[in-house]
Amino acid sequence: MFWNKSNKKEREYKTELCPYYLGANSCVNGESCEFAHGGHELRDKK
């Protein structure tokens, strides 16, 4: 399979905690943020 940028983004979606959310408990990207806003949103990396 050919891995392009969108495949990488999909594989890494919500696999790390959001640095903005961790620092201020808020994020300007809200629900569209590609990072997790807590352990309940974290996914395993593929």
Backbone bond lengths (Angstrom), bond angles and torsions (degrees), N, CA, C in turn:
res aa  C-N    CA-C-N  psi(-1)  N-CA   C-N-CA  omega(-1)  CA-C   N-CA-C  phi
1 M - - - 1.458 - - 1.525 109.09 -
2 F 1.292 116.43 140.84 1.463 122.56 178.37 1.522 109.24 -85.56
3 W 1.328 116.44 123.85 1.467 120.82 -179.80 1.512 110.08 -95.67
4 N 1.294 117.17 114.05 1.461 120.52 176.05 1.524 109.70 -109.54
5 K 1.298 115.86 -177.12 1.464 120.78 -175.60 1.533 112.15 -59.91
6 S 1.333 117.74 -40.34 1.461 119.59 -178.51 1.531 111.19 -68.78
7 N 1.350 118.30 -35.02 1.462 120.85 175.63 1.518 110.37 -63.19
8 K 1.321 117.12 -42.19 1.464 121.28 179.72 1.520 109.83 -63.56
9 K 1.324 116.63 -44.14 1.450 120.77 -179.79 1.530 110.80 -61.79
10 E 1.317 116.48 -40.79 1.454 120.71 179.13 1.526 111.18 -66.39
11 R 1.324 117.60 -41.58 1.471 121.76 179.72 1.520 111.15 -65.27
12 E 1.328 117.57 -33.97 1.461 121.23 -175.65 1.530 113.50 -97.05
13 Y 1.329 118.38 0.38 1.462 122.95 -178.15 1.527 110.92 -59.46
14 K 1.313 115.95 122.21 1.473 124.61 178.05 1.533 113.18 59.20
15 T 1.338 117.54 32.40 1.472 120.29 178.01 1.527 111.91 -99.61
16 E 1.326 117.04 -4.32 1.474 122.08 177.02 1.517 108.40 -135.49
17 L 1.328 115.27 152.81 1.463 119.60 177.41 1.531 110.60 -75.06
18 C 1.299 116.08 143.50 1.462 123.34 -179.25 1.538 110.11 -69.44
19 P 1.330 117.50 123.11 1.467 119.25 -179.59 1.525 112.66 -65.24
20 Y 1.323 118.11 -32.18 1.467 120.95 178.90 1.527 110.57 -70.44
21 Y 1.319 115.81 -42.90 1.462 120.47 -179.94 1.521 110.85 -65.66
22 L 1.328 116.56 -38.77 1.466 120.66 178.59 1.521 111.25 -65.26
23 G 1.330 116.78 -38.93 1.456 120.88 -176.61 1.512 114.41 -76.65
24 A 1.341 116.90 -38.56 1.459 119.99 -173.34 1.525 113.31 -125.27
25 N 1.333 117.11 1.45 1.460 122.56 -176.50 1.524 111.98 58.59
26 S 1.342 115.33 27.05 1.463 121.12 173.86 1.523 108.25 -154.77
27 C 1.320 116.08 157.76 1.461 121.47 -177.85 1.517 108.58 -143.05
28 V 1.316 117.14 133.61 1.465 121.26 -179.41 1.522 112.04 -66.69
29 N 1.334 117.69 -21.85 1.463 121.07 -179.00 1.524 112.79 -84.38
30 G 1.311 117.03 -15.24 1.465 121.08 177.65 1.517 113.30 54.17
31 E 1.330 116.20 -134.47 1.460 121.93 -177.11 1.526 112.82 -66.57
32 S 1.320 118.74 -20.48 1.467 121.24 -178.80 1.535 112.62 -86.90
33 C 1.326 116.99 1.02 1.463 121.40 179.06 1.521 110.33 -64.54
34 E 1.335 116.40 137.33 1.467 120.15 -179.76 1.524 112.54 -81.51
35 F 1.336 117.15 -5.85 1.456 122.24 178.22 1.529 110.04 -101.28
36 A 1.320 116.63 156.97 1.460 122.30 -179.95 1.524 110.45 -78.85
37 H 1.319 115.87 142.31 1.465 122.30 177.46 1.520 109.80 -107.46
38 G 1.314 116.16 50.16 1.456 122.60 178.90 1.522 110.29 133.44
39 G 1.315 115.57 163.95 1.448 121.34 -178.08 1.516 114.48 -59.87
40 H 1.319 116.72 -28.75 1.461 120.83 -179.11 1.528 112.74 -67.19
41 E 1.335 117.64 -19.22 1.466 121.35 179.83 1.530 113.16 -100.02
42 L 1.324 117.75 -10.97 1.462 120.77 -176.10 1.526 112.06 -66.15
43 R 1.337 115.43 137.19 1.452 122.05 175.95 1.537 108.48 -118.39
44 D 1.316 116.16 159.69 1.468 121.62 175.34 1.521 109.18 -75.19
45 K 1.344 116.53 142.30 1.457 120.10 173.72 1.511 109.27 -70.09
46 K 1.311 116.00 141.08 1.469 121.17 -179.98 1.496 111.12 -96.43
